[in-house]
């Protein structure tokens, strides 16, 4: 798509017929009663208003003195007062109270704790600044908070690698202020890359995804920072066992311009806490990393500009950075590891209100991801091997969307364009140079979408949507219908959802091609052959019941996924290092119950999951358990809050990950009898957190807290990796992966 076409589409979306007077008048008011203001407007514009005196009673407004049209000043008053100016003709208006159909009503407040709600569109809304305490955490980490929800687990026990309803981590779309994020997480996933003190609101979709999203098949995590211009400067500083951070939001021009800034950095080079040591032990186990220099940082800048009540312009920038340098020795062999991974993102967003019922949102984003890894081995100072890994992504996206409020419905219509360019390289040099794998590809996507939300008199709510994607590279069109139907019966709300989604970008595990143990996932694009466009169909049926401080939430779901790819591991057959395309079937149940007892809140969640894969050319073309098949997960949590104190205790037990077990012949040769026929041991862990909120003065507030993960120090064996056997007579190496041991953490934060 060239620039000319983009401009044409942009202006088409911005063309609407609406009445606007050409006459301008200079008007301004400081805390004036509304009837007085209306009389002044009548005189200035030669119009008449009809209204009930009770409707305007005790309403006063303040408007900056400036030149305006009649439509402009009525729009500002309507925005401030929630009144509707209904036009009878060019002269006469009658005023009524605006009636808004609240189709995004909250179904469950305080879902796990305060600050987490479940909306009628089945999404979860998380407000980190309002969130209560969750066990094992001292701060409201965005991704670890989501792990507390039913149907979400991290099999690798990291902050960022989320498995949502049997999905893989790369099937989750993570967005920060409309910027797609590809970074895998600080400290190899142990720490989220998103500063929890900056995010204003997170929307999490594990089903019935809004039609504006179409890049992943499992879930969407949409993170927004604030667009409000503060009345006064806000400043926060904090420190914990991993990092220190600062956040500020500064008004530059009153009610018009503001800037927010955050910075967070690990402090291992200054002070290595027991928390950081535990995280490193987990991240670097089974590697040669033992004398490393490692640090991470992230920062965010956002500028909000609101020239008037109709327009809001925002510019966001985010930077994520991880650096590792390591020199280690094993007998007479030395190892050098250098890794640098970064994600930079830019976004411009424009919100425009055409009138009280029509709004438009337009956004342009650029995301750049880079990963460079170098591993060098020497024996007695002589060169043995050099391994290089590179992965680069440039993601450019544009969208514009119009929202229209109708009498008893809401409608959205939008267009999106994205261009994803990905390059990766695996290269190893020993006696000669081997290029193990490489690719350089670009895919453009055009999408148009729309949805229609309405209610009926017999308590049915409908959200009907359709997204259509066009991929010019494959000359392929994919239709993605989305449906949410709810029925309210007193305290019970029944829900049915259905959706079809597609995915053109995914990660593959290249471990089989080398002995690389760190950060062994890379992003690549679909090619229509070994990597087709992934297609998923997801259906759910459930209900929510709320009464007398009891909450019950039940969801039964089925997924069918086509076009998944797997690299046949060399240890199964060293002659079969190739990609296989297959299908996946997922069936599951999520159940949640919560009861509030005065100052106590207790909840229990249980998830059942059955995930089966079938690949052409593997396992005799029959289904076998997928790596994400965690059959049973049970979590129970108790939270107590009183007089500034908040205490949370949580215990989780779940099935072990499926395992392709290694066995030996009488001659000592290793072999594997089937794929994922065994499983790892049962996983269980107890977490504890406590936080105390207090004030230094009327203007300075603070909080301090401690947390302990894995209180009784259970040694959970969560995964097993096999290396080698990439060639005939190559030895198989076994690496057992364990979860984190008992890990304390602390937090201290001050608000100015």
N, C-alpha and C positions, 0 to 999 in steps of 0.2 A: 504494500500500500504506500503510495507516494504522499508527499506533504499536501499536494493539492486535494487529493481525495479526503484526507483527514480533515482539512479545513471545511470542505463541503459538508461532510457528515456533522462536524461540530456545529456549524451554523444551522443546519437543518434541525438539530435538536434544540436550538435556542430560539426558534421562530414560533411564537405563540400569539394568538390574537387576544389582546386584552385592552380594555378601555383605559385611556390615559388622557387627562386634561392637559392642554398645552400651556395654560396660564400658570405663572409662577408667582408666589407671594413669600415674603420674608416673615416668618413667624417663629416665636420661641416662647417657652413657658417654664417657670420654675415653681414646681409644687402647686400648680393651679388646679382648682376644682374642674372636673371635666365639663359640667354644663357651661361654665364660663368660657372654656376653650372652644366648645362647639359654637357658641354664639359668635365668637371672634371669627371662626372659620366660615360660618354662614355669611357674615358681613364681607369677608375678604373674597370669597369665591362665588357669592350670589347663589347659595344653595340653602335648602331647608332640611332639618333633621326631625324625625318623629320618633319618640321613645317614651317608655314608662319612667316616671321620676324615680321609682324604687330601683330601677336597673342601674342608674348612675350614682346612687347614693353613696357618699363617703369615698368616691374615686377621685384621686388627684394624680396628675401626671407632670413629668418634667421632660421637655424637649429642647434640644440644643437649637439656638437661634440660627437659622440658615434658610436659603431659598429652596422652596419645595413646590411640587404640583399638588393638586387636590388628592390624587391617588396615593402619592407618596406619604402625605401626612395622615391620611386615613389608615394606610397600611401600618404605620408606626403606632398609632393609637390602638389599632386592633391587636397588634403583637403584644403591647404592654398590658392591655386590659382584658383580652380574650373576648372582645365584643365583635359582632359581625355588622358591617355596614352594607345593607341590602339596597341596591339601586332600583328605584321605580322608574325614573326617567333622568334626563340630564340635570334636573333641579332637585328632585325630592329623594331622600333616603330614609329608611326606617331601620332602627338599631335593635338587634336582638343579641342574646347570649349565644356565643358560638358553641355548637354541639359537635363534639369530636367522638367518632367511633374509636374506642380504644381496643383495637384488635390485637395489640401487643401486650395485653394485660398479663400480669404476673400470676401464675398458677400456684406456685409454692414460694413463699418468702423464707429466708434463712434456711436454705435447703440442707446444707451440712451445718453451717454456722451463719451468722449475720454477714451480709456482703455477698452471699451467693443465692441467686434466685433462679427459678425455672419458669420460662415464659410460655405463653400459650402456643407459640410456634415451635415448641419442643426444644429450643435452644437454652443453654445455661448462660446466665450473665453474672460475671464476677467483677466486683468493685474492690480492688486491692486496698484502697485507702479506708474502706469501711469494714473489711473482712475481719472476722473473729479469729481466734487462735486455732490452728490445726496441729495435731500431734506430730512431733519430729521436726517442726519448723518453728523458727522464731520470727520470720517475716513471711509475708504472703507471696512466696515465689509463684510466678504465673503458671509454670508447667507442673511443678510438684503439687500445686493446689488442684489442678485438673486430674492428677493421678488419684485423688481421693474420691472421685466420682465413680459410681457403679459402671462396670464395663471397661474401665481404663486401668491398665497395668503397665509397668515397665519391667519386662522380662530381664533386661540387662541391669536393672536397678540403677538407672541413671535418671537425671532430672529431665533430659530432653528426648530420650528414646521411648516414645509412648506407643503402646499397642492398644488401639481403640477397637473394641469388638472384633478381635482377631486379626486386625490389620497390621501392616508393617509400619515402622516409623516414617519411612519415606512416602507413605500414602496420606500423611497429615499435611495440610497446607497451613503454614504459619506466616502471618502477616502482621507487620508493625506499621501503623499509619499508612496503609495501602501498599507497603513495600514488602515484596516476597523475601523471606529469609531462608538461606540455604545452610548457614553455619550449623554444625552439629552440636555446639555447646562448649562452654569453657571447661577446661581440664578434661577433655575427651568425653563430654556429656555429663560430667558430675555436677556442674553448676549451670543453671539457665543463663542464656546470654541477655536476658531481659531484666533490667533493674526493676525489682518489684515496687520500688517507691516512686516510679515515674508513671507507670501505666494507670490510666484513669478507669478504663472499662475493657473487659474481655468478653467477647461472645464466643461460645464454644458450641459447635454443631457436631453431634455424633450421629445424626440422622436428619432427614428432611432439610437438607442444606439449602439456604437461600439461593435463588437462581443467579445472583450476582457472582457467586463463587463456582468455579468449574475446573480447577486445576488438579484436584486430588480426589481419590475415590473413598477415603476412609473418614476423615474429619477435617474441620476447619477451626483454627484458633485465630480469631480476628482481634488484635490488640490495638487499642486507641489511647493516645495521650490526650490531655485536656485541650479543648479549643476555647475555653473561657478566659477572658481577660480579667485578671484579679484586680481588686480594689487597692491592695497593698502588696508589698513584696513578701513572698514566702521563702523561707530557707530551712532546709533540713540537712543534717549531717549525721552519719552513723558509721558504726564499725561492728564487724562480727569476726568469727574465727577464720574466715576465708578472705574477706575484702573490706575495704573502706569505701564510702561513697558520699557524694554531695548532690543535692538537688535544689534548684531555686527557680522561682517563677516571678518575673519582674515586670510590672506595668511601666511602659515607656511613655505612652500618651494615654491619658485617662479614657477608659472605655473604648479605646481605639486600637492601640498597639501594645503588644507584650512579647516577651521572649522568655522561654524556659530553657534551662540547661542542666544536664546531669553528667556526672563522671563517676566511674567505679573502677577500682583497680585492686588486684590481689596484692597481698603484702608479705608474701613468703620471703622475698629477698631482704625484708626488714625484720620480720618476726614470723617464724614458722610455728604455728599453733598445733596442738594435738589434733584439731579438726582437719587442718590441711594435710598433716601426715597421714591420717586415715584415708582421706580422699585420694592421695597419691598412691598409697598401698593398693587401693582398689583399682585405680586407673592403670598402674604400671605393672601389675602382677603378670608373670610369665613373659616379661620383656627383659632386655638388657639395660633398661633405664635404671641407674642407681646413683648417679652423681650429676644430676641435671640442674640446669637453670631454667625455670619455667615461670611465666607470668601471663596474666590476661588483663585486658581492660576493655571497657566499652563506654561510649559516651553518646549523648543525644542532644540535639539542638532543635528547637521548634520556635517559629515566629508566627504569631497570630495577628492579623490585621483586619479590623472591622470598621470600614469607612462609614457604614450606615447600617440600618436594621435589615436591609435586604441582602447584604453581601458579607461574606466572611472568607478571607484568603489565609491559607496556612502553608508554611514551608517547613518540612521536617527533614532532618538528616540523622542517620544512625551509623555508628562505626563500631565494629566488633573485631577484636584482635587477640590471637593466641600465639605465643612464641615459645619454642622449646630448643634448648641446646644441651647435648649430653655427650660426655666422654666417659666410657667405661672400659674395663679390662677383664678378661677371663683367661687366666693362665698367660699365654704369650700372644693372645689375640686381642686387638683393640677394636672398639666399636664407636663410631661417631654418628649421632643422630641430630639433624637440624630440621625443624618443622616450623612453618609459618602459615597460618590460616587467617583470612580476613573476610569480612563481609561489610561492604559500604552500601548504604541505601539513601536515595533522594526522592522526595515527593513534594509535588505542588498540588494543593487541593483548593477548589473554589466551590463554596456553597452559595447559591443564589435563590432567593424567594421571589418568584414572579408576582405572586399575590398570596393571600392567606391560605389558599388551598393548593397551590402549585409550587413545588420546589425542585431545584435541579442541583446535582452534585457532579462535578467534573474533576478528574484527577489524572496526573501524569507521574509515573514512577520509573526509577532506574535502580536496579540492584546488581552489584558487582561482587562476585564471590571468587576467592582465590585460595588454593591450597598448594603449597610446595613442600615436598618432603625429600630429604637426602639421607641415605644410609651408606656409610663407608666402612668396610672391614679390612684390617691389616693384620698380618702375622709377622711378628718380629720387625715391624716397621715396613714390611714389603706389602704392596697392594694385593688384595685378594679379590674384592668385588666392590662395585658401586651400584646402588639402586636408586633410581629417581622416579618420583611420582608427582604428577601435576594434574590439577583439575581447575578449570576456569569457566565461570558462567557470567554472561551478561543477559539480564532480563529487563526488557523495556516494555512497559504496559501503559495503556490509556483506556479510560472509560468515562462515559457520561451517562447519567441516569436521571430520569424525571419521576417525581412522585406526585400523584394527583389524588387529593382527598375528594371523594364523591359523597353523596348524601348519606349512604349507609355502607360505604365500601372504600377501599384504598387500592390504587393501582400503581405499579412501577413498570417503567419501560426503559431499557438501556442498551448500550452498545459497548463492546470491549474489543481492543486489539492488543495482542502481545507478540513479542519477538524474543525467542529464547535461543541464545547461541552458547554452545557448550563444547569445550575442547578438553580432552584428557590424554595422558600419556603414561604408560608404564614401561620403564626402560632399565635394563640390567647390563652391566659391563663386567665381564670376567676376562677370559682370554680374548673374546671378541664382543662386540656390542649386539645385544638382543633387544628388539622392540617387542615386548610381551603383549601389549595391547595399546591401541590408540584410536582416537576418533575426533572429528571436527565437524559439527553439524549445526544447522540453524532450522528452526521451525517457526513459522508465523501462524497465528490463530486469530480468526475473526469470529466474534460471538454476538448474537442479538438475543435479548431475553426480556421476559415480562412476567408479572404475576398479578393476580387479582384476589384480594382478600375481602370477604364479606360474611355476614351473619344472617341467619334466618330466624323467623319468629318462634320456631320450635327448638331453639337452643342448639342449632348446628352452626359451627364455624368452619369456613372453607378457605384454604389458601391454595390456589391452583396456579402453577407456574410452568413455563417452558423456556428452556435454554437451547439454542442451536449453535453448534460449533462448526466452523469450516476450516479445514487444514489444507491449504493450497499445495503443499509438498506432496501430499498423498491423494489430492483431489477427492477428499473424503468429507462427508457431512455426518455429524452425529447429533441426534436429537436427545435432549435430556429433560423429560417431564419430571416435575416435582409436585407432590400432593400431600397436604395435611388436612385431615378431617377430624374435628372433635365434636363430641356430643356431651352436653352438660345435663346431669340428672341429680339435682340437689347438691350433695357434697361429693359426688362422683363425676369425674370427667374422663370419658372414653376417647382414645386416640388411635387413628390409623394414619400411617405415613407410607409413601412410596417414592422412590427416586431412582433415576439412572444417571450415572456419572462416568466420565472418561478421564484418562490420565496419559500424558505423553512424555513425562519425565519421571525417572526412577533411579534408585541406587542399586548397584550390584556389588557383590563381595568378591574382591580379587585375591583373597588370601591364597587360594589354590595356586596362583601364579608366582608366589614368592613366600618367604617366611616373615613377611611384614606383619607385626602384631598390633601396631598402633594405627588407629584411624583408617581402617582398611575398606571403607565404603567410598564410592565415588558416584557422582551424578552423570547420567547420560540420557540422551533423547531416544525416543522411539525411531525405528528405521523401517518399520513395515515388514520385517523379516524375523530376525532373532528377537527383536524387541517391537512387537506390534503395539498399537494403541490399546491400553488396558481399559476394559469395560466392566462396570459393576452395576448390579441391580440389587436394591436394598429395600426390604419391606418390613414394617413393624406393626404390631397390634398391642395395645396396652391400656392401662387406666391409672388414674390418680385419685386417691380418696383422702380428704382432709376433714377432720372433725375432732373437737375436744382435745386439741394439742397432739393428736395422733396424725401422722402422715404416712400413707402407703403409696408406693410407686412401683408398678409392674410393667415390664416391657418384654415382649417376645419378638424375635427378629430372625430374618433369613437373608443371607447374601449369596449371590452367585457372581463370581469374578472370572472373566475370560481374558486371555492374553498375558498372563503372568509368565515371567521368564526365570529360569534357574540355570546356574552354571553347574554342570554335573561334576561333583567333587572327584578329584583324581584318586582319592583313597578308595572309592567304590570301583573304579576301573581306570587305571592310568592311561589307557588308550582312548578314553572318552572325556577329554577336557573340552566340552562344547556346551552351547546353550540349548535348553529345551523349553518349548512353549507348552503351557498347560492351563488348566482351569482349577478353580478353588470354590468349595462350598462351605458356607459358615452358617451354623444354627446356634442360637444362644438365647439366654434368659437373663435379664437384669431385674433384681428385686431390692427394694429399699424400704425400710420402716424407721420412723423417728418418733420419739416421744419427749415432750418438754415437761420437766418436773421443777417448777419454780426456777431456781438458779442453775439447775442441771439440764443438759440436753444430751440425750443418748440416741445413737442411731446404729443400725446394722444394715449392711448391704451384702448381697450374695449374687454371684454371677456364675452361670453355667455356660460352657462354650465347647463347641465341637467344630474343628477346622480340619478339612481334608483337602489334599492336593492330588492332582493327577496330571502327569507330564508324559507326553509322547516320547517313548524310548527309555523311560525310567520305571523301575519297579513293576516290570511286565505290564505297563500301561494300566495299572490299577491304583485306586486311591490309597493314600497313606497319610498319617498325621502330619500336619504342617508344623513348622518350628514355632508358630505363634499359638499353638493349641494348648492353652492353659485351661484345663477342664473345669476346675472349681476355684473360686476366689471368695473368701469370707472375711469381712472387715467389721470390727465393732469399735465404736468410739464413744467416749464420755467427755463432756466439756462442762466446766464449772466457771461461773463468772460472778464476782462480787467485789464491790468497793475498789475497783482498780485492778484487782487480781483476776487472772484468767489462767486456768489450768486445763490441759487436754491430754488424754491418754488413749492410745489406739493400739489394737492388736490385729495383725493380718496373717492369715494362713492361706496358702494356695498350693495347687498341684505343681509339680516340677515340670520343666520344659521337656518336650520329647527329645529322645537321644538315639542317635545311630551308634550302637555300641560296637566296640572293637573286641575281636576274639582272635585266638591263635590256634594254628594247627599243631599236630604233634611235632612237626619239624621247626616250630617257632615262627612260622610265617603268619603275618597279620591278615585278617580278612574281616569283612562286614557282611552280616547276614540280614539284608533288608534295610530299609530306610525308616528311621524313627520308630523302631519296634519296641524300644525301652523308654524309660523316662528318668529324669533326675529326681533326687529326693524331694520330699515335701518341704516347702519354704514357709517359715514363720518368723515373725519379728514383732517386738513390742517397742513403741515409741512414746516419748513423754516430752511435754513442753510446758513452760510456765512463763508468763509475762506480767509485769507490773507497770501500770500507767500512773504517772504522777506529774506534778507541776513544780517548777522552780519558782515561778511567779505567774502573774496573770497573763503575761505575754510569752513566757517560755515554758513549753511542755516537754515531757520526756517519757521514754519507756525503756525498760531493761528486761532482758529475758535470758533463759537458758533452755536448751533442748538436748535430748539424748536419743539418738537412733540406736535401735537394737540393744535395748536396756540389758537383757540377759546374755548378750554377746553370743548369739547362736551362729554357728559357722555354716551358713547356707551355701551349698554347692549348686550354683545356678546355671552353669553352662560348661560345655567341653568342646574344645577346638582341636582339630586334627590338622597337622601340617605335613608337607612332604608328599611322597608317592606321586609326584607329578610326572615321573618317568619310571620305566620298568626298573625294578631292583632298588628304587629309592625308598629309604626308611620312613616309616610313619612316626611322627612325633605327637604326643598327647599333651595338651595344656588344659588343666582343670581351672575353671573360673569360679571364684568365690565372691559372695556378696560382702558388703562392708561390715566390719565388726562394730563393737560398741563405740559410738562416736558422739562425744559431747560437742556442743557449740554454745556460743554466747552472742548476745546482741545488746548494743546500747545506742539509743537514737535520741536526738534533741531536735525540737521543732521551734523555730524562732518566728 
